[in-house]
Amino acid sequence: MDYEAIVLKIIETTGLPRQDIDIKIADKQAELSGLVSKEGAAYIIAKELGLDLFERSNRRLEVKNVVPGIKNLNITVRILRVFEPREFEYKGEKGKVANMILTDGTANIKMSLWNEQCEQLDMFKVGAGIEIFGAYTKDDGQGNAEIRLSRRGGVKLLETCDLPEITSYKPNSFESKRTNIAEICENGPCEVRAALVQLFETGVFYEICPQCSKRLKKDASNAFSCEAHGKVEPSFMIILSGVIDDGSGNIRAVFFRDAATNLIGMTIDEALKIRDGFFEKVDTLGKEFIFTGQLKTNQMFNRKEFVVNKVRDLDIKTEATKIINTLENNH
């Protein structure tokens, strides 16, 4: 729904003069320091006047159920962490991107702010409740959903929020819980000690944009092109899939980017050198690792997969210490 349609709907519902509505919308944009578009500000005014322009279900959408590909996302969350903006330059033009980690107590999710949106970071404090509207989700390259704001979307700080409070943020307080494969469930990140017992011989190397790291497609001239940055010379990432087993059970696992290179013990450049005959030259089957990740449902194939975002070599001394500490704490 565009700006004029929203305004007309407000007039129809409330009977307010057009001039008054335009002033309210302009004031709301100024109040939010330009973070939202005119459409976004109009949506907020409509809601404050008791008119909800987006279809909503009576049940609140939980973060754990957010998947890539959602359009017109409306969700209430608390801010878990705010990262400093990162600047980049492409074709002589400078850009900026910043990330926030959000939560509602069911799971965490990343939200990316781009360019002028980053100027409003001072508004966002850890623990604050916010309402995100008119957003959409994309795959972050690791099988997880990432929130982006559409042109009509925006973020509204909430004076009151009924979500669980975030009492403090400590980087080490969100370490993944160690579990075994038989007990893995979709309730957040976890850590397993397991052996890689199979690698599927599927596509491994994928072309990505060197600026935004999104998958590239070939255009009509057979050159690689990025939706945001046009024709580019591709960089590469690795995606591997296989099966891990810890004795309690086994599960299909997917490894993206650094997790994939750590699994095979090579850099991306070293892996590209053995592109031909890759699976014959990789010697990692049967080796034990510590895998950190999250159980996800692959919507395309309707199956459970453990999406691994971190792979560590097994340190026997560290594992022995953990066992001793566990035994001592149980007595």
C-alpha positions as CSV (number, residue, x, y, z in Angstrom):
1,M,0.0,0.0,0.0
2,D,1.5,3.3,-1.1
3,Y,1.5,6.6,0.8
4,E,-1.6,8.0,-0.9
5,A,-3.6,4.8,-0.3
6,I,-2.6,4.9,3.4
7,V,-3.6,8.5,3.8
8,L,-7.0,7.9,2.1
9,K,-7.6,4.9,4.3
10,I,-6.9,7.0,7.4
11,I,-9.3,9.8,6.2
12,E,-12.0,7.3,5.4
13,T,-11.7,5.6,8.8
14,T,-11.2,8.6,11.1
15,G,-12.7,11.6,9.2
16,L,-9.6,13.7,10.0
17,P,-8.7,16.5,7.5
18,R,-6.0,15.7,5.0
19,Q,-3.8,18.6,6.2
20,D,-3.9,17.3,9.8
21,I,-2.9,13.8,8.7
22,D,0.0,15.1,6.6
23,I,1.2,17.1,9.6
24,K,1.0,14.1,11.9
25,I,3.0,12.0,9.5
26,A,5.7,14.7,9.0
27,D,6.0,15.0,12.8
28,K,6.3,11.3,13.2
29,Q,9.1,11.2,10.6
30,A,10.9,14.0,12.5
31,E,10.3,12.2,15.9
32,L,12.0,9.1,14.5
33,S,14.9,11.1,13.0
34,G,14.1,10.1,9.5
35,L,14.5,6.4,10.2
36,V,11.3,5.6,8.4
37,S,9.9,6.5,5.0
38,K,6.7,8.5,4.6
39,E,4.9,5.2,4.1
40,G,6.4,3.9,7.3
41,A,5.4,7.0,9.3
42,A,1.9,6.9,7.8
43,Y,1.6,3.3,8.9
44,I,2.6,4.2,12.5
45,I,0.1,7.1,12.6
46,A,-2.6,4.7,11.3
47,K,-1.8,2.2,14.0
48,E,-1.9,4.9,16.7
49,L,-5.3,5.9,15.4
50,G,-6.5,2.3,15.8
51,L,-6.2,1.3,12.2
52,D,-3.9,-1.7,11.3
53,L,-3.1,-1.6,7.6
54,F,-1.2,-4.9,7.5
55,E,-3.0,-8.2,7.9
56,R,-2.0,-9.9,11.1
57,S,-2.8,-13.1,12.8
58,N,-4.0,-13.0,16.4
59,R,-0.9,-15.0,17.3
60,R,2.4,-13.1,17.6
61,L,5.1,-14.4,15.3
62,E,8.0,-15.8,17.2
63,V,11.6,-15.4,16.1
64,K,12.1,-19.2,16.1
65,N,9.6,-19.4,13.3
66,V,11.1,-16.7,11.1
67,V,12.5,-18.1,7.9
68,P,14.1,-16.6,4.8
69,G,11.7,-15.3,2.2
70,I,9.1,-13.6,4.3
71,K,7.5,-10.4,3.0
72,N,5.7,-7.7,5.0
73,L,7.3,-9.0,8.2
74,N,5.9,-7.5,11.4
75,I,7.5,-8.6,14.6
76,T,8.2,-7.5,18.2
77,V,11.6,-8.2,19.7
78,R,14.2,-6.9,22.2
79,I,17.7,-5.7,21.2
80,L,20.3,-8.2,22.3
81,R,23.4,-6.6,20.7
82,V,24.3,-3.6,18.5
83,F,27.4,-3.8,16.3
84,E,29.4,-0.8,15.1
85,P,28.8,0.2,11.4
86,R,31.2,-1.2,8.8
87,E,32.1,1.1,5.8
88,F,32.8,-0.2,2.3
89,E,33.4,1.4,-1.1
90,Y,32.2,0.2,-4.4
91,K,32.7,1.9,-7.8
92,G,33.8,5.1,-6.0
93,E,30.7,5.3,-3.8
94,K,30.9,4.7,-0.1
95,G,28.4,2.7,1.8
96,K,27.8,1.5,5.3
97,V,26.2,-1.5,7.0
98,A,25.5,-2.3,10.6
99,N,24.0,-5.4,12.3
100,M,21.9,-5.9,15.4
101,I,21.1,-9.1,17.1
102,L,17.5,-9.3,18.2
103,T,15.6,-11.8,20.4
104,D,12.1,-12.6,21.8
105,G,13.3,-15.4,24.1
106,T,12.5,-18.1,21.6
107,A,15.6,-17.5,19.4
108,N,18.0,-14.8,18.1
109,I,18.0,-13.2,14.7
110,K,20.2,-10.7,12.9
111,M,18.9,-7.5,11.4
112,S,21.0,-5.5,8.9
113,L,20.8,-1.7,8.6
114,W,22.2,-0.1,5.4
115,N,23.5,3.4,4.7
116,E,21.3,6.1,6.1
117,Q,19.6,3.6,8.4
118,C,22.9,3.3,10.3
119,E,22.6,6.9,11.3
120,Q,19.9,6.0,13.8
121,L,22.0,3.4,15.7
122,D,22.1,5.7,18.8
123,M,18.4,5.1,19.2
124,F,18.9,1.4,19.7
125,K,20.0,0.3,23.2
126,V,20.5,-3.2,24.4
127,G,17.4,-4.4,26.2
128,A,15.0,-2.0,24.4
129,G,11.8,-3.4,23.0
130,I,11.1,-2.5,19.3
131,E,8.5,-3.2,16.8
132,I,9.7,-3.9,13.2
133,F,7.1,-3.5,10.5
134,G,7.1,-3.7,6.7
135,A,10.3,-5.7,6.7
136,Y,11.4,-8.8,4.8
137,T,13.8,-11.7,5.3
138,K,16.7,-13.1,3.3
139,D,19.0,-16.0,3.7
140,D,22.2,-14.8,5.4
141,G,24.3,-17.4,3.5
142,Q,24.4,-19.8,6.4
143,G,20.8,-21.1,6.2
144,N,19.4,-18.5,8.7
145,A,17.0,-15.7,8.2
146,E,18.2,-12.1,8.3
147,I,15.8,-9.1,8.6
148,R,16.0,-6.2,6.2
149,L,13.8,-3.1,6.1
150,S,11.8,-2.5,2.9
151,R,11.1,1.0,1.6
152,R,7.9,1.3,3.5
153,G,9.3,-0.4,6.6
154,G,10.7,0.9,9.8
155,V,11.4,0.4,13.5
156,K,9.5,1.8,16.4
157,L,10.8,2.0,19.9
158,L,8.3,0.6,22.4
159,E,7.6,2.4,25.7
160,T,6.4,-0.9,27.2
161,C,7.2,-4.4,26.0
162,D,5.9,-7.7,27.4
163,L,8.8,-9.8,26.2
164,P,11.3,-11.2,28.7
165,E,13.7,-8.7,30.0
166,I,17.4,-8.8,29.0
167,T,19.1,-8.0,32.4
168,S,22.6,-7.7,31.0
169,Y,24.7,-8.6,28.0
170,K,27.9,-10.5,28.4
171,P,29.5,-12.0,25.3
172,N,30.3,-15.3,27.0
173,S,26.9,-15.7,28.6
174,F,25.4,-16.9,25.3
175,E,27.7,-19.9,24.8
176,S,26.1,-22.8,23.1
177,K,25.0,-25.7,25.4
178,R,26.8,-29.0,24.9
179,T,24.4,-31.8,24.0
180,N,24.3,-35.0,22.1
181,I,22.8,-35.6,18.6
182,A,19.9,-37.7,20.0
183,E,18.7,-34.7,22.1
184,I,19.2,-31.9,19.5
185,C,16.0,-29.8,19.1
186,E,15.1,-26.5,17.5
187,N,15.3,-24.3,20.5
188,G,18.5,-22.4,19.8
189,P,22.2,-23.0,19.2
190,C,24.0,-26.0,20.7
191,E,27.3,-27.8,20.6
192,V,28.1,-31.4,19.9
193,R,31.2,-33.5,19.9
194,A,31.0,-35.9,16.9
195,A,32.8,-37.5,14.0
196,L,32.3,-36.7,10.4
197,V,31.3,-40.0,8.8
198,Q,30.2,-38.9,5.3
199,L,30.5,-36.1,2.9
200,F,28.0,-35.8,0.1
201,E,29.5,-35.2,-3.3
202,T,27.4,-32.1,-4.3
203,G,28.3,-28.7,-5.5
204,V,31.0,-27.2,-3.3
205,F,32.2,-23.8,-4.7
206,Y,29.8,-20.9,-5.2
207,E,30.4,-17.5,-6.7
208,I,29.6,-14.6,-4.3
209,C,29.7,-10.8,-4.6
210,P,33.0,-9.5,-3.1
211,Q,31.1,-6.5,-1.7
212,C,28.0,-8.0,0.0
213,S,28.8,-11.7,-0.1
214,K,25.5,-12.6,-1.8
215,R,25.3,-15.4,-4.4
216,L,25.9,-14.3,-7.9
217,K,24.0,-15.1,-11.1
218,K,25.1,-14.9,-14.7
219,D,23.5,-12.2,-16.8
220,A,22.6,-12.3,-20.5
221,S,26.3,-11.7,-21.4
222,N,27.3,-14.7,-19.3
223,A,29.1,-12.4,-16.8
224,F,28.6,-12.6,-13.1
225,S,26.2,-10.0,-11.7
226,C,25.0,-9.0,-8.3
227,E,21.5,-7.5,-7.8
228,A,23.0,-4.7,-5.6
229,H,26.4,-4.1,-7.2
230,G,26.1,-5.0,-10.9
231,K,28.8,-6.9,-12.8
232,V,31.6,-8.0,-10.5
233,E,34.6,-10.3,-10.4
234,P,33.4,-13.1,-8.2
235,S,34.8,-14.3,-4.9
236,F,34.1,-17.8,-3.8
237,M,32.6,-19.6,-0.8
238,I,32.4,-23.2,0.1
239,I,29.3,-25.1,1.2
240,L,29.6,-28.7,2.3
241,S,27.0,-31.3,3.5
242,G,27.5,-34.6,5.1
243,V,26.6,-36.7,8.2
244,I,28.0,-36.5,11.7
245,D,27.7,-39.2,14.4
246,D,28.4,-39.1,18.1
247,G,27.4,-42.6,19.1
248,S,23.9,-41.5,20.4
249,G,22.8,-40.9,16.8
250,N,23.6,-39.2,13.5
251,I,22.3,-36.3,11.6
252,R,22.7,-34.5,8.3
253,A,25.0,-31.5,8.7
254,V,25.6,-28.4,6.5
255,F,28.8,-26.4,6.7
256,F,29.0,-22.8,5.3
257,R,32.0,-20.6,4.7
258,D,34.5,-20.7,7.6
259,A,32.8,-23.8,9.0
260,A,33.5,-25.6,5.8
261,T,37.1,-24.5,5.4
262,N,37.8,-25.4,9.1
263,L,36.3,-28.8,8.5
264,I,38.7,-29.6,5.7
265,G,41.6,-27.7,7.2
266,M,42.2,-25.5,4.2
267,T,41.8,-21.9,3.2
268,I,39.4,-21.1,0.3
269,D,42.4,-20.5,-2.0
270,E,44.0,-23.8,-1.1
271,A,40.6,-25.6,-1.7
272,L,40.2,-24.0,-5.1
273,K,43.6,-25.5,-6.1
274,I,42.2,-29.0,-5.7
275,R,38.8,-28.1,-7.2
276,D,39.2,-31.0,-9.7
277,G,39.0,-34.2,-7.7
278,F,38.1,-32.3,-4.5
279,F,36.4,-35.1,-2.6
280,E,39.2,-37.6,-3.4
281,K,41.8,-35.2,-2.0
282,V,40.0,-34.1,1.2
283,D,41.0,-36.4,4.1
284,T,38.7,-35.6,7.0
285,L,36.3,-38.5,7.3
286,G,36.3,-40.3,10.7
287,K,37.8,-37.3,12.5
288,E,36.2,-35.9,15.6
289,F,35.3,-32.2,15.9
290,I,33.4,-29.9,18.2
291,F,30.5,-28.6,16.0
292,T,28.4,-25.5,17.0
293,G,25.2,-24.8,15.2
294,Q,21.5,-25.0,15.2
295,L,18.9,-27.6,14.1
296,K,16.8,-26.2,11.2
297,T,14.1,-27.5,8.9
298,N,15.1,-27.5,5.3
299,Q,11.9,-26.2,3.7
300,M,12.8,-27.3,0.2
301,F,13.4,-30.9,1.2
302,N,11.3,-30.9,4.4
303,R,14.0,-32.5,6.5
304,K,15.9,-31.6,9.6
305,E,19.5,-30.5,9.2
306,F,22.2,-29.3,11.7
307,V,23.4,-26.0,10.3
308,V,27.0,-25.7,11.5
309,N,28.5,-22.2,12.0
310,K,31.6,-23.2,13.9
311,V,34.0,-26.1,13.7
312,R,36.8,-26.7,16.3
313,D,39.4,-29.4,16.4
314,L,39.0,-31.7,19.4
315,D,41.3,-30.8,22.3
316,I,41.6,-33.9,24.5
317,K,42.9,-31.9,27.5
318,T,40.0,-29.5,27.3
319,E,37.5,-32.4,27.0
320,A,39.0,-34.2,29.9
321,T,38.8,-31.1,32.1
322,K,35.1,-30.7,31.2
323,I,34.3,-34.3,32.2
324,I,36.2,-33.9,35.5
325,N,34.3,-30.6,36.3
326,T,31.0,-32.2,35.4
327,L,31.7,-35.1,37.8
328,E,32.7,-32.8,40.6
329,N,29.6,-30.6,40.2
330,N,27.4,-33.7,40.3
331,H,28.8,-34.8,43.7
